[in-house]
Amino acid sequence: MSGRGLPTVTIPDQLEAVLASGHPWVYRDHLPDGGRGLPHGGWVRVEAGRAAAVGLYDAEGAIALRLYRHAPTGGPLAVPDRAWLRDAVESALGLRAPLARSGDDAYRLLFGEGDGLPGITVDRYGRYAVVRTYAPSLAVGAGTAAADALETVVELLGTTARLRGIVGGASDDDARGGGGGGNTVLWGDAPPPQLTVRDGGRSMIVEFGAGQKTGLFLDQRENRKIVQGVAGGRRVLDLFAYTGAFSVAALAGGAEAVTSVDVSAGALAAAERNVALLGDEAATRHGTRRADLMRDMDALLAETMPSDAASPTDLVVLDPPSLARSKGQRHGAIRAFRRLNAAVMARLPEGGLLATASCTAQVSVHDFRGALAAAAQEAGVRAQVLHEAGHALDHPVPLHFPEGRYLTFMMLRVSRRG
């Protein structure tokens, strides 16, 4: 499909290097008149100096254009056609081939901007997949070029990945958070209400259309393996446990006892079902507590991690939800990370481990490290970084798109020795 005759906009020349690098976004405040008059959900050519790109336009939101094809030195640019989209899908599937060979069948098939298809994420659960979109124009059935592109991608994924069905639902608010709601069949058959999948070599139950994310926090899969590897013989507290994926990993790793804590009774019930997949013996080592950790963290820790405990909790997983969904919430999130982590560090015994995470693009790796350093100082402890990770293989982040990095995970060892 030729790009001739496309609506064309020019953005400031100082953005030429950014556009030439392959960055997938153009913000609304960089467009003349905010993009007024451009076709919602239509293909648009954008130019800055000698660089050019073609992307889909959204009439709403701070991101006005999501760019699919780039020409660093200008020249003709064709609109992505079926053959181009097929190449992008096959490239994404090829990257995940090691996961498919491992026996896992729960992972991200498509990571939007990270795989060159901005605004679209697709998560695999067994023979089914769940689509989430992050642009109003990418609404199925909207009759726009964007909707046509999405429907083509869905069809190509279904056939190429040999899926049985693909569903889509309401978009999440950011890369990590969001809510539940019903799912709509986009291709093939509807999934069952529940499905057992393999995640990091462990079995987990996915409930379609319920809870957060698309069913399971797939971005923490590799980090759950880290927790499993150090959990042997330890007493574990899994804070913000959701459906218990870290708890299951710790129990599989031989933890002496695990307590899952979350504000949602439904999530804790799901955690118990997931633990039950490990067998009756593992279930006897698991318990749950319902608590609002953002409000009652100190009280919960005083009860579950008393300083005079004969067998103290010596591994805590702290994986809170996204604490900042906009730049204006960044400083509040950093303060919250400091407060939550300091509370845990203050109660960990000598040599205790803290597996802690940040899941917001608004807080950089540097910011998170700073919050943890301040937390250690506040708690009167020293902390060693034993392991640090970002995104796994199925969540690729282009070097020219630092905004795509939202996850930071650290394993810390706490010491009180001078």
ZITA-V211038 format. One record per pair of residues at least 12 apart in sequence whose ideal C-beta (glycine too) atoms are under 10 Angstrom apart, sorted by the first residue. I is the first residue (numbers start at 0). J is the second residue. Records with the same first field share a line. If there is no record, write none. Layout:
# ZITA-V211038
I->J, J
This chain:
# ZITA-V211038
0->42, 77, 78, 79, 80, 81, 82, 83, 144
1->75, 76, 77, 78, 80
2->42, 43, 44, 51, 53, 68, 70, 75, 76, 77, 78, 79
3->44, 75, 76, 77, 78
4->44
5->38, 41, 42, 43, 44, 45, 53, 76, 77, 78
6->34, 36, 37, 38, 41, 42, 43, 44, 45, 56
7->37, 43, 44, 45, 46, 51, 53
8->25, 29, 30, 31, 32, 34, 36, 37, 43, 44, 45, 46, 47, 56, 63, 64
9->30, 31, 44, 45, 46, 47, 48, 51
10->25, 26, 29, 30, 31, 45, 46, 47, 48, 50, 52, 63, 64
11->29, 31, 47, 48
12->46, 47, 48, 49, 50
13->29, 47, 48
14->26, 29, 45, 46, 47, 48, 50
15->46, 47, 48, 49, 50, 51, 71, 73
16->47, 48, 50, 71, 399
17->29, 47, 50, 399
18->45, 46, 47, 48, 49, 50, 51, 52, 66, 69, 70, 71
19->47, 48, 49, 50, 51, 52, 69, 70, 71, 72, 73, 399
20->50, 69, 71, 397, 398, 399, 400
21->50, 52, 66, 68, 69, 71, 112, 115, 397, 398, 399, 400
22->52, 66, 69, 112, 397, 399, 400, 401, 402
23->52, 54, 62, 64, 65, 66, 67, 69, 111, 112, 113, 115, 116, 117, 118, 397, 399, 400, 402, 403
24->54, 61, 62, 63, 64, 65, 66, 112, 117, 118, 400, 402, 403
25->43, 45, 47, 52, 54, 56, 62, 63, 64, 65, 66
26->60, 61, 62, 63, 64
27->57, 58, 59, 60, 61, 62, 63, 64
28->61, 63
29->45, 47, 63, 64
30->43, 45, 56, 63, 64
33->58, 63
34->56, 57, 58, 63, 64
35->58
36->58
37->56, 57, 58, 63, 64
38->55, 56, 58, 136, 143, 144, 145
39->55, 56, 57, 58, 59, 135, 136, 141, 143, 144, 145
40->55, 56, 57, 58, 134, 135, 136, 137, 138, 141, 142, 143, 144, 145, 146, 147, 148
41->55, 56, 58, 78, 136, 143, 144, 145
42->54, 55, 56, 64, 67, 68, 76, 77, 78, 79, 143, 144, 145, 148
43->55, 56, 63, 64, 66, 78, 144
44->64, 68, 70, 75, 76, 78
45->63, 64, 66, 69, 76
46->70, 73, 76
47->73
48->72, 73
49->70, 71, 72, 73, 74
50->69, 70, 71, 72, 73
51->66, 68, 69, 70, 71, 72, 73, 74, 75, 76
52->64, 66, 67, 68, 69, 70, 71, 76
53->66, 67, 68, 69, 70, 76, 77, 78, 79
54->66, 67, 68, 69, 76, 78, 79, 117, 118, 145
55->67, 78, 79, 117, 118, 134, 136, 137, 143, 144, 145, 146, 148, 149
56->134, 136, 143, 144, 145
57->118, 133, 134, 135, 136, 137, 143, 145
58->135, 136
59->134, 135, 136
60->133, 134, 135, 136
61->325
62->117, 118, 133, 134, 402
64->117, 134
65->111, 112, 116, 117, 118, 119, 133, 134, 136, 137, 145
66->112, 115, 117
67->79, 83, 84, 87, 115, 116, 117, 118, 148
68->83, 115
69->115, 399
78->144, 148
79->115, 116, 144, 148, 151, 152
80->148, 151
81->147, 148, 151, 152, 154, 155
83->115, 148, 151
84->115, 116, 148, 149, 151, 152, 154, 155, 156
85->151, 152, 154, 155, 158, 159
86->115, 155
87->109, 114, 115, 116, 152, 155
88->108, 109, 114, 115, 116, 121, 151, 152, 153, 154, 155, 156, 158, 159, 160
89->155, 156, 159, 160
90->114, 115, 116
91->107, 108, 109, 110, 113, 114, 115, 116, 121, 152, 156, 159, 160, 393, 395
92->108, 109, 114, 123, 155, 156, 159, 160
94->108, 109, 110, 113, 114, 392, 393, 395
95->107, 108, 109, 110, 114, 123, 160, 392, 393, 395
96->392
97->392, 393
98->123, 220, 391, 392, 393
99->123, 160
101->197, 199, 200
102->197, 200
103->123, 196, 197, 198, 199, 200, 201, 217, 220, 393
104->123, 124, 125, 126, 127, 194, 195, 196, 197, 198
105->122, 123, 124, 125, 194, 195, 196, 197, 198, 199, 201, 202, 203, 205, 213, 214, 215, 217, 220, 393
106->122, 123, 124, 196, 197, 198, 199, 215, 217, 218, 220, 391, 392, 393, 394
107->120, 121, 122, 123, 128, 213, 217, 218, 220, 390, 391, 392, 393, 394, 395
108->120, 121, 122, 123, 128, 129, 130, 156, 159, 160, 162, 165, 217, 393
109->121, 122, 123, 128, 130, 152, 153, 156, 160, 393
110->122, 174, 217, 218, 390, 393, 394, 395, 396, 403
111->131, 132, 133, 134, 174, 394, 403
112->133, 174, 395, 396, 397, 400, 402, 403
113->390, 393, 394, 395, 396, 397, 400, 403, 404
114->393, 394, 395, 397
115->395, 397
116->148, 149, 152
117->133, 134, 137, 400, 403
118->131, 132, 133, 134, 135, 136, 137, 145, 148, 149, 170
119->131, 132, 133, 134, 137, 145, 148, 149, 152, 153, 156, 167
120->132, 133, 170, 171, 174, 213, 217, 394
121->152, 153, 156, 157, 160, 162, 165, 167, 185, 213
122->205, 212, 213, 214, 215, 217, 218, 393
123->156, 160, 162, 165, 196, 213, 217, 393
124->162, 166, 190, 194, 195, 196, 197, 198, 203, 205, 207, 213, 214, 215, 217
125->162, 163, 190, 191, 194, 195, 196, 197, 205
126->160, 161, 162, 163, 164, 187, 188, 190, 194, 196
127->157, 162, 163, 164, 165, 166, 182, 187, 188, 189, 190, 191, 194, 196, 205, 207, 214
128->153, 156, 157, 160, 162, 163, 164, 165, 166, 167, 185, 186, 187, 190, 213
129->164, 165, 166, 167, 168, 182, 185, 190, 205, 207, 208, 212, 213, 214, 215
130->149, 152, 153, 156, 165, 166, 167, 168, 170, 182, 183, 185, 186, 213
131->167, 168, 169, 170, 171, 174, 177, 212, 213
132->145, 146, 149, 167, 168, 169, 170, 171
133->170, 171, 172, 173, 174, 177
134->149, 170
135->170
136->148, 149
137->149, 150, 152, 167, 170
138->167, 170
139->153, 167, 183, 185
140->183, 185
149->167, 185
150->185, 186
152->165
153->165, 166, 167, 185, 186, 187
154->185, 186, 187
155->186
156->185, 186
157->185, 186, 187
158->186, 187
162->186, 187, 188, 190
163->186, 187, 188, 189, 190
164->182, 184, 185, 186, 187, 188, 189, 190, 191
165->182, 183, 184, 185, 186, 187, 188, 189, 190
166->181, 182, 183, 184, 185, 186, 187, 188, 189, 190, 207, 208, 213
167->182, 183, 184, 185, 186, 213
168->180, 181, 182, 183, 185, 207, 208, 213
169->181, 182, 183, 208
171->211, 212, 213, 321
172->321, 324
173->320, 321, 323, 324, 325, 358, 359, 360, 361, 405
174->212, 218, 321, 324, 358, 359, 360, 390, 394, 402, 403, 404, 405, 406
175->211, 212, 216, 218, 219, 320, 321, 324, 356, 357, 358, 359, 360, 405, 406
176->211, 212, 320, 321, 322, 324, 358, 359
177->210, 211, 212, 213, 320, 321
178->209, 210, 211, 212
179->206, 207, 208, 209, 210, 211, 212, 213, 214, 265
180->208, 209
181->207, 208, 209
182->207, 208, 209, 213, 214
183->208
189->207
190->205, 207, 208, 214
191->205, 206, 207
192->205, 206, 207, 208, 209
193->205, 206, 207, 209, 214, 269, 272
194->206, 207, 214
195->272, 273, 276
196->214, 215, 217
198->215, 216, 217, 219, 220, 223, 224, 244, 247, 248, 273
199->217, 219, 220, 221, 222, 223, 224, 226, 227, 244, 247, 248, 251
200->220, 223, 224, 227, 248, 251
201->220, 223, 224, 227, 244, 247, 248, 250, 251, 252, 273, 276, 277
202->247, 251, 273, 275, 276, 277
203->215, 223, 242, 243, 244, 247, 248, 269, 272, 273, 276
204->242, 243, 269, 270, 272, 273, 275, 276
205->242, 269, 273
206->242, 265, 269, 272
209->242, 265, 266, 269
210->241, 242, 263, 265, 266, 269
211->241, 242, 263, 266, 320, 321
212->241, 242
214->242
215->241, 242, 244, 273
216->241, 242, 244, 245, 318, 320, 356, 358, 406
217->244, 391, 393, 394
218->356, 358, 389, 390, 391, 393, 394, 405, 406, 408
219->241, 244, 245, 248, 316, 318, 354, 356, 358, 388, 391, 406, 408
220->244, 248, 391, 392, 393, 394
221->388, 389, 390, 391, 392, 393, 394, 408
222->244, 245, 248, 316, 318, 354, 356, 386, 388, 389, 391, 406, 408, 409, 410
223->244, 245, 246, 247, 248, 249, 251, 252, 316, 318, 354, 408
224->248, 251, 252, 391
225->248, 252, 354, 385, 386, 388, 408, 409, 410
226->244, 245, 246, 247, 248, 249, 251, 252, 254, 314, 316, 318, 352, 354, 386, 408, 410
227->245, 247, 248, 249, 250, 251, 252, 253, 254
228->248, 252, 386, 410
229->249, 252, 254, 314, 352, 354, 385, 386, 410, 412
230->245, 246, 248, 249, 250, 251, 252, 253, 254, 255, 257, 314, 316, 352, 354
231->249, 252, 253, 254, 255, 314
232->252, 253, 254, 255, 313, 314
233->249, 252, 253, 254, 255, 256, 257, 311, 312, 313, 314, 315, 351, 352
234->249, 254, 255, 256, 257, 258, 284, 303, 304, 308, 310, 311, 312, 313, 314, 315, 348, 351
235->248, 249, 250, 252, 254, 255, 256, 257, 258, 259, 284, 285, 312, 313, 314, 315, 316, 352, 354
236->249, 256, 257, 258, 259, 260, 288, 299, 300, 303, 304, 312, 313, 314, 315, 316, 317, 343, 346, 347
237->249, 250, 254, 257, 258, 259, 260, 261, 270, 285, 287, 288, 314, 315, 316, 317, 318, 354
238->258, 259, 260, 261, 288, 290, 292, 296, 299, 300, 303, 315, 316, 317, 318, 319, 339, 342, 343, 354, 355
239->259, 260, 261, 262, 263, 266, 290, 292, 293, 316, 317, 318, 319, 320, 339, 356
240->257, 258, 259, 260, 261, 262, 263, 266, 267, 269, 270, 287, 288, 292, 316, 318
241->259, 261, 262, 263, 266, 267, 269, 270, 318, 320
242->259, 261, 263, 265, 266, 267, 268, 269, 270, 271, 272, 273, 274
243->257, 259, 261, 266, 267, 268, 269, 270, 271, 272, 273, 274, 285, 287
244->259, 270, 273, 316, 318
245->257, 259, 270, 316, 317, 318, 354, 356
246->258, 259, 260, 267, 270, 271, 273, 274, 277, 281, 284, 285, 286, 287, 316
247->259, 270, 273, 274, 275, 276, 277, 281, 285
248->316, 354
249->281, 284, 285, 314, 316, 354
250->273, 274, 277, 278, 280, 281, 282, 284, 285
251->274, 276, 277, 281
252->314
253->281, 284
254->281, 284, 285, 314
255->284, 310, 312, 313, 314
256->283, 284, 285, 286, 310, 312
257->270, 274, 281, 284, 285, 286, 287, 312, 314, 316
258->284, 285, 286, 287, 288, 299, 303, 304, 312
259->271, 273, 274, 285, 286, 287, 288, 289, 316
260->286, 287, 288, 289, 290, 291, 292, 296, 299, 300, 303, 316
261->287, 288, 289, 290, 291, 292
262->289, 290, 291, 292, 293, 294, 295, 320
263->289
264->287, 289
266->287, 289
267->286, 287, 288, 289
268->287
270->285, 287
271->285, 286, 287
273->285
274->286, 287
286->303
288->302, 303
290->302, 303
292->317, 319, 339, 342
293->319, 320, 322, 335, 338, 339
296->317, 319, 338, 339, 341, 342, 343
297->338, 342, 345, 346
299->342
300->312, 315, 339, 342, 343, 345, 346, 347
301->342, 346
303->315, 346
304->342, 343, 345, 346, 347, 348, 351
305->346
306->345, 346, 348
308->346, 348
310->348
311->346, 347, 348, 349, 351
312->343, 346, 347, 348, 351
313->347, 348, 349, 350, 351, 352, 353, 413
314->347, 351, 352, 353, 354, 410
315->340, 342, 343, 344, 346, 347, 351, 352, 353, 354, 355, 411, 413
316->343, 352, 353, 354, 355, 356, 410
317->336, 339, 340, 342, 343, 344, 353, 354, 355, 356, 357, 409, 411
318->354, 355, 356, 357, 358, 408
319->332, 335, 336, 339, 340, 355, 356, 357, 358, 359
320->358, 359
321->357, 358, 359, 360, 361, 362, 405
322->334, 335, 336, 339, 357, 358, 359, 361, 362
323->335, 336, 357, 358, 359, 360, 361, 362, 366
324->359, 360, 361
325->359, 361
326->360, 361
327->361
328->359, 361, 362
329->359, 360, 361, 362, 363, 366
330->361, 362, 366
331->361
332->357, 359, 361, 362, 366, 367, 370
333->357, 361, 362, 363, 366, 367, 369, 370, 373
334->370, 373
335->362, 370
336->355, 356, 357, 359, 362, 366, 367, 369, 370, 371, 373, 374
337->367, 369, 370, 371, 372, 373, 374, 375, 376, 377, 378
338->370, 373, 374, 377
339->355, 370, 374
340->353, 355, 367, 370, 371, 372, 373, 374, 375, 377, 378, 382, 409, 411
341->370, 371, 373, 374, 375, 376, 377, 378, 379, 380
342->374, 377, 378
343->355, 374, 378, 411, 413
344->371, 374, 375, 376, 377, 378, 379, 380, 381, 382, 411, 413, 415
345->374, 375, 377, 378, 379, 380, 413
346->378, 413
347->378, 380, 382, 411, 412, 413, 414, 415
348->413, 415
349->380, 412, 413, 414, 415, 416
350->412, 413, 414, 415, 416
351->380, 411, 412, 413, 414, 415
352->383, 385, 386, 410, 411, 412, 413
353->371, 374, 375, 380, 382, 385, 409, 410, 411, 412, 413
354->385, 386, 408, 409, 410, 411
355->367, 370, 371, 374, 382, 407, 408, 409, 410, 411
356->388, 406, 407, 408, 409
357->370, 371, 405, 406, 407, 408, 409
358->405, 406, 407, 408
359->405, 406, 407
360->401, 402, 403, 404, 405, 406
361->402, 405
362->405, 407
363->401, 404, 407
364->387, 389, 404, 406, 407, 409
365->407
366->407
367->387, 407, 408, 409
368->384, 387, 407, 409
371->384, 407, 409, 411
374->411
375->411, 413, 414
378->413, 415
379->415
380->411, 412, 413, 414, 415, 416
381->411, 412, 413, 414, 415, 416, 417
382->409, 411, 412, 413, 414
383->410, 411, 412, 413, 414
384->409, 410, 411, 412
385->409, 410, 411, 412
386->408, 409, 410, 411, 412
387->407, 408, 409, 410, 411
388->406, 407, 408, 409, 410
389->404, 405, 406, 407, 408
390->403, 404, 405, 406, 407, 408
391->406, 408
394->406
